[in-house]
Amino acid sequence: MKKIVVFLCFLFIFSTNVFAASAKSSILIEFNSGEVLMEENSLEKRAPASMTKMMTLLIIMEKIEDGSIKLTDKVTISTNASNMGGSQVFLNPNEVMSVDDLIKSICIASANDSAVAMAEYIAGSEEKFVNLMNEKVKALGLKNTNFANVHGLDNDNHYSCAYDMAIIARELIKHEKILEYSSIYEEYLKKNDGSSIWMVNTNKLIRYYKGLDGLKTGYTTTAGYCLTATAKRNDMRLISVVMGEETSEMRSKDTIELMDYGFNNYKLKVIYDQTTKLGTQKVIDGKVDEVELKLMQNVTDLAEIDNNGKYDYKLKVNQIKAPVNVGDKVGTLILYKDGKEISTFDITVKNSVKKANFFDLYKKNFKKLVSGNL
């Protein structure tokens, strides 16, 4: 009987704590909090292969968001971009493609030629675009990453690690539009000459794993088989990274095991949603004297499946002076679990408040005078 108990304990420990054993390095994080749920050699520097394109895509999405470029913009393909080796969609020199189609080909077909074309369109050259990538690396505080190109072909000065890749993926997913591209399994890319290229997603798991909608595969002889994946179930999104796998089947297997571990053992609890009433705060020099407070996002806690703690909160609100707009941070909600502070969440105003003009101030002071409150 004792032998059976010991065996079952060993089996439980093994099954819940050892994953991605065939990967040289791996990690699993929860998207909302960024909390690491599982990792193995996650800070080890390795060749990231085409997972590099997550940073390429992040820069592209930021440029779209700030208005520098648009999805409808037309990009003329250079000879340099056309001549890129590795995975590609065989773009021709002087061919004109939309930004939308180029992003799609990067996400689905991992197209090196499209990645270079976008880099040249945004920064003028791949070299200048790589500088933008490395500036972003520093801004994110990543310590084990340096990029030498936009596509991920092997280079001695081109490296990253599982942890850094997960953080880059987390930033990229904040641009939710990218998941519309990365979740496409197959599609035709129309060329200028009337022909079409059939693109099939290099991430086969998007067809088979429930909730999985991205994100980026990679392979070179040096890097081995790599995959950064993301999946969402019951409002909880996970991000996994495996690097240095021997086969594409092993990277899929280990990704599934990591995801299964996360979804089977953790839950994302919504403690307070954005409809929660937080009270009001005085507004200085506003057209109105008070404004309702509102959470910028749902207050959530990542907890083990069988964990049921008691939650409470305190508000820390700044002095509010008009004008103030919805989306402006005016304070924080401090979340407590079982009496211990665990996280903070930003607070904004429910309605924008314009600055009062002379006439507004006169009316308010007159009302106070009449009511005897001046």
Secondary structure, DSSP 8 states (H G I E B T S, - for coil): -HHHHHHHHHHHHHHHH---TTSSEEEEEETTT--EEEEESTT--B--GGGGHHHHHHHHHHHHHTTSS-TT-EEE--HHHHT--SS-----TT-EEEHHHHHHHHHHH--HHHHHHHHHHHHSSHHHHHHHHHHHHHHTT-SS-B-S-SS----TT-BB-HHHHHHHHHHHHTSTHHHHHHT--EEEEE-TTS-EEEEE-S-THHHHSTTEEEEEEEEETTTEEEEEEEEEETTEEEEEEEEEESSHHHHHHHHHHHHHHHHHHEEEEEEE-TT----EEEEETBSSSEEEEEESS-EEEEEETT----EEEEEEE--EESSB-TT---EEEEEEETTEEEEEEEEEESS-B-B--HHHHHHHHHHHHHHT--
